[in-house]
Amino acid sequence: MNLSNYAYMWDGAESGWCLIELGPQQSGTGMRYHIYNVETKAGALIESEVMKASVVRQLLATGAQILTTTELRERLRNKQ
């Protein structure tokens, strides 16, 4: 797999992709994120940690929305 396989998350082909901030990494070297689509309520499962880190970096670089878990819960509650 290469990074272009996930380009739909940031190139406009499929809207709604964002990052859910999960807190600091255990190593203390940054934040942990879950890749999530707020429109479809689907999470992305990327088995390779290296690839997931690349996708997260690309989403951050292209201005993906970042939500806390509290913000996500509030958003989902308001859509019901």
C-alpha positions as CSV (number, residue, x, y, z in Angstrom):
1,M,0.0,0.0,0.0
2,N,1.2,3.5,-0.6
3,L,0.0,6.9,0.6
4,S,-2.0,7.6,-2.6
5,N,-4.4,4.8,-1.7
6,Y,-5.7,7.0,1.0
7,A,-5.8,10.3,-1.0
8,Y,-9.6,10.2,-1.0
9,M,-9.4,11.3,2.6
10,W,-7.9,14.7,1.8
11,D,-8.3,15.3,-2.0
12,G,-12.1,16.1,-1.9
13,A,-13.1,12.7,-3.4
14,E,-14.8,11.8,-0.2
15,S,-15.8,14.5,2.3
16,G,-16.1,14.2,6.0
17,W,-12.7,12.9,7.0
18,C,-11.2,14.4,10.2
19,L,-8.9,13.5,13.0
20,I,-10.0,12.7,16.5
21,E,-7.5,13.8,19.1
22,L,-6.9,11.0,21.6
23,G,-4.3,12.5,23.7
24,P,-0.5,12.4,23.9
25,Q,1.5,9.5,22.7
26,Q,3.1,7.4,25.4
27,S,6.5,8.4,24.1
28,G,5.6,12.0,24.6
29,T,6.5,12.9,21.0
30,G,3.1,14.2,19.8
31,M,-0.6,13.5,19.8
32,R,-2.4,10.3,19.0
33,Y,-5.2,10.5,16.5
34,H,-8.1,8.3,15.2
35,I,-9.0,8.9,11.5
36,Y,-12.8,9.3,11.3
37,N,-15.5,10.3,8.8
38,V,-18.1,12.5,10.5
39,E,-20.5,12.1,7.7
40,T,-20.5,8.3,7.4
41,K,-19.5,7.7,11.1
42,A,-16.8,5.3,9.8
43,G,-13.4,5.0,11.2
44,A,-10.3,4.1,9.2
45,L,-8.4,1.1,10.2
46,I,-4.8,1.2,8.9
47,E,-2.9,-1.8,10.2
48,S,0.6,-0.4,9.4
49,E,1.6,2.2,12.1
50,V,4.0,3.7,9.6
51,M,1.3,4.2,7.0
52,K,-1.2,5.5,9.6
53,A,1.4,8.1,10.7
54,S,1.9,9.1,7.0
55,V,-1.9,9.5,6.5
56,V,-2.2,11.5,9.7
57,R,0.6,13.8,8.6
58,Q,-1.0,14.3,5.2
59,L,-4.4,15.0,6.8
60,L,-2.7,17.6,9.1
61,A,-0.8,19.1,6.2
62,T,-4.0,19.5,4.2
63,G,-5.9,21.2,7.0
64,A,-8.2,18.3,8.1
65,Q,-10.5,19.2,11.0
66,I,-9.3,18.1,14.4
67,L,-11.9,17.2,17.0
68,T,-11.5,16.2,20.6
69,T,-13.5,13.2,21.8
70,T,-15.8,15.6,23.7
71,E,-16.4,17.7,20.5
72,L,-17.2,14.5,18.6
73,R,-19.7,13.3,21.2
74,E,-21.4,16.7,21.2
75,R,-21.6,16.8,17.4
76,L,-23.1,13.3,17.2
77,R,-25.6,14.1,20.0
78,N,-26.7,17.2,18.1
79,K,-27.3,15.2,14.9
80,Q,-29.7,12.8,16.5
